[in-house]
Amino acid sequence: MNKNKILAIIPARSGSKRILNKNIRSLGQKPLVAWTIETAIASNAFCNILVTTDDQAILNLAKSYGILAPWLRPAELSNDYASSVDVALHATNWYENEFGNVNGIMLLQPTSPFRSINSIKESVEIFQQFEYSYPIISVSKAQNHPAWTFYSNKDKIIPFTGWDNFKLRSQDLPDAFIPTGSIYLINPNQLRANLSFYSEETKPLYIHSTIESHDIDTIEDWEFAESVAKSQASK
């Protein structure tokens, strides 16, 4: 394991409303969570990799890779109301009590199976460049620009950023970005203080690949991921 003192945390609970047993379901030739585990190991970017789960099958899978899977997550952190922050802090607090403090934690959600080793390494490099002081979030270019989006007020639609932006051509609008969900990197003390992976000082990690940015939330997302996995297996 790398001596960066960056801890990778992979949250993989059993429940999933849209896709049954999503994290353990086979994507290509391996369970969804295995894609993230294997990429994290191959990156050699972490002092340790910890899987936090309430599922014994996922726990056993993580152990088979030789990474940390020390316990089944408490029930109160495994329901639909538990936040990623709560889950990450529970794992971090346990790890630091057992092994000492870390400079950062990187949350790697299994629903982003195509994140690259290079993106993990680049995020760590940015984090080190700023002396572990600023959060790093992976982002990609938004397909729908917020300047051309609305909210509704009874029988009216109202643009989020005002009507003036509708006078502009799309190429005249500044680029807009959204989180990909694949990489969240932060100093644990900042996370404890702010209870958020985001801050006004967050630094972006730009992900330019549509495939790498892909996040699995719906069955349609899963079907696209299956086509990507099949394509990659045939190369």
C-alpha positions as CSV (number, residue, x, y, z in Angstrom):
1,M,0.0,0.0,0.0
2,N,1.1,3.6,-0.7
3,K,2.3,5.8,2.1
4,N,0.3,8.8,1.1
5,K,-1.8,8.3,4.2
6,I,-4.9,8.6,2.1
7,L,-7.6,6.1,3.1
8,A,-10.0,4.8,0.4
9,I,-13.5,4.2,1.7
10,I,-15.9,2.1,-0.5
11,P,-19.5,2.3,0.8
12,A,-21.6,-0.7,-0.5
13,R,-24.8,-1.4,1.4
14,S,-27.2,-4.2,0.5
15,G,-30.3,-2.1,-0.2
16,S,-31.2,-0.7,-3.5
17,K,-34.7,0.4,-4.6
18,R,-34.2,0.7,-8.3
19,I,-31.8,-2.2,-9.0
20,L,-32.0,-5.3,-6.8
21,N,-28.7,-6.1,-5.0
22,K,-27.0,-3.6,-7.2
23,N,-23.6,-3.6,-5.5
24,I,-23.2,-7.4,-5.7
25,R,-24.9,-7.8,-9.1
26,S,-22.6,-9.0,-11.9
27,L,-21.5,-6.3,-14.3
28,G,-19.6,-8.0,-17.1
29,Q,-17.8,-10.9,-15.4
30,K,-17.7,-9.5,-11.8
31,P,-19.8,-7.9,-9.1
32,L,-20.3,-4.1,-9.5
33,V,-18.4,-3.3,-6.3
34,A,-15.4,-5.4,-7.5
35,W,-14.8,-2.8,-10.3
36,T,-14.1,-0.1,-7.7
37,I,-12.1,-2.4,-5.4
38,E,-9.8,-3.5,-8.3
39,T,-9.2,0.0,-9.5
40,A,-8.5,1.3,-6.0
41,I,-5.9,-1.5,-5.5
42,A,-4.3,-1.0,-8.9
43,S,-3.9,2.7,-8.3
44,N,-1.5,2.1,-5.4
45,A,-2.6,5.5,-4.1
46,F,-3.8,4.5,-0.7
47,C,-2.4,3.6,2.7
48,N,-5.4,1.3,3.0
49,I,-8.7,0.5,1.4
50,L,-11.8,-0.1,3.6
51,V,-15.2,-1.5,2.5
52,T,-18.1,-0.5,4.7
53,T,-21.2,-2.6,4.2
54,D,-24.1,-4.3,5.9
55,D,-24.0,-7.2,3.5
56,Q,-22.1,-10.4,4.5
57,A,-21.6,-11.4,0.8
58,I,-20.0,-8.0,0.1
59,L,-17.9,-8.3,3.2
60,N,-16.6,-11.7,2.2
61,L,-15.9,-10.4,-1.4
62,A,-13.8,-7.5,0.0
63,K,-11.9,-9.9,2.3
64,S,-11.1,-12.1,-0.7
65,Y,-9.2,-9.1,-2.2
66,G,-7.1,-8.7,0.9
67,I,-8.5,-5.3,1.8
68,L,-10.1,-4.1,5.1
69,A,-13.6,-5.3,5.7
70,P,-13.6,-5.2,9.5
71,W,-17.3,-5.3,10.4
72,L,-20.8,-5.1,9.2
73,R,-22.0,-1.5,9.2
74,P,-24.6,-0.7,12.0
75,A,-28.2,-0.7,10.9
76,E,-28.7,3.0,11.5
77,L,-26.0,3.7,8.9
78,S,-27.5,1.3,6.4
79,N,-31.0,2.7,5.7
80,D,-32.2,5.2,3.1
81,Y,-31.7,8.1,5.5
82,A,-28.0,7.5,6.3
83,S,-25.8,10.1,4.6
84,S,-22.5,9.4,2.9
85,V,-20.9,11.8,5.4
86,D,-22.1,9.7,8.3
87,V,-21.0,6.5,6.7
88,A,-17.5,7.9,5.8
89,L,-17.0,9.4,9.3
90,H,-18.0,6.1,11.0
91,A,-15.4,4.3,8.9
92,T,-12.7,7.0,9.3
93,N,-13.1,7.2,13.1
94,W,-12.7,3.4,13.4
95,Y,-9.7,3.4,11.1
96,E,-7.9,6.3,12.9
97,N,-8.5,4.8,16.3
98,E,-7.0,1.5,15.1
99,F,-4.1,2.7,12.8
100,G,-3.6,6.4,13.4
101,N,-4.5,9.6,11.6
102,V,-4.6,10.0,7.9
103,N,-4.1,13.0,5.7
104,G,-7.2,12.4,3.6
105,I,-10.1,10.1,2.9
106,M,-11.3,9.3,-0.6
107,L,-14.9,8.1,-1.0
108,L,-15.2,5.7,-4.0
109,Q,-18.8,4.9,-4.7
110,P,-19.3,1.5,-6.5
111,T,-21.9,3.1,-8.8
112,S,-19.0,4.7,-10.8
113,P,-17.4,1.5,-12.0
114,F,-15.4,3.1,-14.9
115,R,-13.4,5.6,-12.9
116,S,-9.8,5.4,-14.0
117,I,-6.5,4.8,-12.1
118,N,-5.2,8.1,-13.6
119,S,-8.1,10.1,-12.1
120,I,-7.5,8.7,-8.7
121,K,-3.8,9.5,-8.9
122,E,-4.5,13.0,-10.3
123,S,-6.9,13.8,-7.5
124,V,-4.3,12.8,-4.9
125,E,-1.7,14.9,-6.7
126,I,-4.0,18.0,-6.5
127,F,-4.7,17.2,-2.9
128,Q,-1.0,17.1,-2.1
129,Q,-0.3,20.2,-4.1
130,F,-2.6,22.2,-1.7
131,E,-1.2,20.4,1.3
132,Y,-4.3,18.4,2.1
133,S,-6.2,21.6,2.8
134,Y,-8.9,21.6,0.1
135,P,-11.5,19.0,-0.9
136,I,-11.3,17.5,-4.3
137,I,-14.4,16.6,-6.2
138,S,-14.6,14.9,-9.7
139,V,-16.8,16.9,-12.1
140,S,-17.9,16.6,-15.7
141,K,-19.4,19.0,-18.1
142,A,-23.2,19.4,-17.6
143,Q,-25.3,18.2,-20.6
144,N,-28.1,20.6,-19.7
145,H,-26.9,24.1,-18.9
146,P,-28.4,25.5,-15.7
147,A,-29.0,28.9,-17.5
148,W,-31.6,27.1,-19.6
149,T,-33.4,25.2,-16.9
150,F,-36.6,26.1,-15.1
151,Y,-38.6,25.6,-11.9
152,S,-42.4,25.7,-11.8
153,N,-44.6,28.0,-9.8
154,K,-48.1,26.8,-10.3
155,D,-48.9,27.6,-13.9
156,K,-45.6,29.4,-14.7
157,I,-42.1,28.3,-15.5
158,I,-39.3,30.4,-14.1
159,P,-35.6,30.2,-15.2
160,F,-33.3,29.4,-12.3
161,T,-30.8,32.1,-13.4
162,G,-33.1,34.7,-14.9
163,W,-34.5,35.4,-18.4
164,D,-31.5,37.4,-19.6
165,N,-29.4,34.2,-20.3
166,F,-32.0,33.2,-22.9
167,K,-30.7,36.0,-25.0
168,L,-27.3,34.3,-25.2
169,R,-26.3,31.6,-27.7
170,S,-25.3,28.3,-26.1
171,Q,-21.6,28.9,-27.1
172,D,-21.6,32.2,-25.3
173,L,-22.5,30.6,-21.9
174,P,-19.7,29.7,-19.6
175,D,-19.1,25.9,-19.2
176,A,-21.2,24.4,-16.4
177,F,-20.1,21.3,-14.5
178,I,-21.8,18.7,-12.2
179,P,-20.3,16.2,-9.8
180,T,-19.7,12.8,-11.3
181,G,-20.0,11.0,-8.0
182,S,-16.8,9.0,-8.6
183,I,-14.2,10.8,-6.5
184,Y,-14.6,12.7,-3.2
185,L,-11.3,13.5,-1.4
186,I,-11.1,15.5,1.8
187,N,-9.2,16.0,5.0
188,P,-11.1,14.1,7.7
189,N,-10.9,17.0,10.1
190,Q,-12.6,19.2,7.5
191,L,-15.3,16.6,7.0
192,R,-15.9,16.4,10.8
193,A,-16.1,20.2,11.0
194,N,-18.3,20.9,8.0
195,L,-20.2,17.6,7.7
196,S,-20.0,17.9,3.9
197,F,-17.6,16.9,1.1
198,Y,-18.2,20.3,-0.4
199,S,-16.9,23.7,0.6
200,E,-16.3,27.1,-1.0
201,E,-12.7,26.1,-1.5
202,T,-13.4,22.8,-3.3
203,K,-11.0,22.0,-6.2
204,P,-12.3,20.3,-9.3
205,L,-11.0,17.2,-10.9
206,Y,-12.2,17.4,-14.5
207,I,-13.4,14.1,-16.0
208,H,-13.7,14.5,-19.8
209,S,-14.7,10.9,-20.6
210,T,-18.5,10.2,-20.8
211,I,-17.8,6.6,-19.9
212,E,-15.7,7.4,-16.9
213,S,-18.3,9.9,-15.7
214,H,-21.1,7.3,-15.9
215,D,-23.0,6.8,-12.7
216,I,-25.4,3.9,-12.2
217,D,-28.7,4.9,-10.7
218,T,-31.4,3.5,-12.9
219,I,-31.9,0.3,-14.9
220,E,-31.2,2.3,-18.0
221,D,-27.9,3.4,-16.5
222,W,-27.2,-0.3,-15.8
223,E,-27.9,-1.3,-19.3
224,F,-25.5,1.3,-20.6
225,A,-22.8,0.1,-18.2
226,E,-23.3,-3.5,-19.4
227,S,-22.7,-2.4,-23.0
228,V,-19.5,-0.6,-21.9
229,A,-18.3,-3.7,-19.9
230,K,-19.0,-5.9,-22.9
231,S,-17.1,-3.6,-25.2
232,Q,-14.1,-3.5,-22.8
233,A,-14.1,-7.3,-22.5
234,S,-13.9,-7.7,-26.2
235,K,-10.8,-5.6,-26.6
